[in-house]
Amino acid sequence: MKFAERLKELRTEKGALQKDIAAYLGITTKAYNFYELGQREPNLSTLCKLCDFFEVSADYLLGRVDSY
């Protein structure tokens, strides 16, 4: 599973809106939407914040492993 797909899946499971996560990250909703569409990738600090928000490892979020 690709990063974008996993990101959307995690957000849906958590019941969060794109705007909620964008606010947490300090970015626009449109910028976050680009992550879920696979049109952009986050920098390292944003990736770490996403891992913290979803309580998963970077390897899981990046699709390198199949368990949290």
Residue pairs with C-beta under 8 A, 6 or more apart in sequence:
1 9
1 63
2 38
2 63
3 35
3 38
3 41
3 61
3 62
3 63
4 35
4 36
4 37
4 38
6 60
6 61
6 62
6 63
7 35
7 36
7 50
7 61
8 36
10 54
10 56
10 61
11 17
11 18
11 21
11 36
11 54
14 54
18 29
18 32
18 33
18 36
19 29
19 32
21 32
21 50
21 53
22 28
22 29
22 31
22 32
24 49
24 53
25 32
25 46
25 49
25 50
25 53
27 46
31 40
34 40
35 41
35 42
42 50
47 58
47 61
48 58
50 61
51 57
51 58
51 61
54 61
55 68
56 68
57 65
57 68
59 65
60 66
60 67
60 68
